[in-house]
Every structure is written in structure tokens, then in C-alpha cells.
Amino acid sequence: MKIIYIDLDGVVADFEKGRQKHSLSNITPYKGRPDKLPGIYENLEPIPGAIDAVNKLLEDQVFDVYFLSTAPWDNPEGWMHKRLWVAKFFDEKLIRKRLILSHHKHLLIGDYLIDDRRFNGASEFKGEWLHFGSERFPDWKSVLNYLKYKK
Ligand SMILES: [Mg+2]
């Protein structure tokens, strides 16, 4: 089985939209540090096409799928909200105990990491980093096409 790690914010959850809608986003100390915004991770909307695409991967026997998201250090409530968020949008049977929160994504062993940013170890990931939102992987359709070809 090929191991796939999927980032949450900017890949599955629409963090940028949530940031823009948050009433404190332009106020110190949250301006420039949206990861600190109270409750920011709780009610994010999914990225278009993300839920269907991730379900396809979760249901595919060829892939072993985990969410791999950063653990917002200054916003521990966010850890809980990330756990609740995946349970809200995915079938418990498919995602139970498959959420990893880490600032050191390069320490995880696997084949693919789907992530929109190079930070927190993403660009040093030992497998293949699929840079979500880049020209090569602008959306979920392009990611699925690529993985289908690789398996
Ligand atoms: Mg991200």
C-alpha cells in the first residue's frame, strides 16, 4: 500500500476563507498570525472537491491515507477542533485515528504528502511532496489524476 499524508488547511479545509470571515483577523495579535485566532479551526468550510476526492483515496485499497496537519502551538483549542473537523466531514470508519498533528512533517515516513505550503517540514518530506495549489497541482482533480497514474 502507498502511504499518503493529506494536509488540512488550504488543501481540505478553506482556512483562508475562515480567516477573512473572522472578526478578529485584522487585530493584534492575530494580524499576521491567523493560526492564533480563537475558534478559527472549528467551522471552516471544505475546499471545493476536497471531500469527494479524499473519500476516493480513503476508499481505495491501494492507498493508506492519513491527515497530517500542523499543531497550532499557541492555539491548543485548535488541536481539538481539527480532530472534530475531520469527524464532521468524513465517515468515522474511514478516518478514525488517522489524524496526525505535527510541526515536523519530514519525520513521517510515506510515499506522498499533499500540502499547500513548504513549511513545517513539508518541503523536506522524504517521499514525494505534491504541492497543492501550484501550477502542477492546482486542484484536487489534478492530484487524483496524478495518483491514479502512479498506483
Ligand atoms: Mg496547509
Boltz pocket constraint, residues with backbone or C-beta under 6 A from the ligand:
constraints:
  - pocket:
      binder: B
      contacts: [[A, 7], [A, 8], [A, 9], [A, 10], [A, 11], [A, 115], [A, 116], [A, 117]]
      max_distance: 6.0
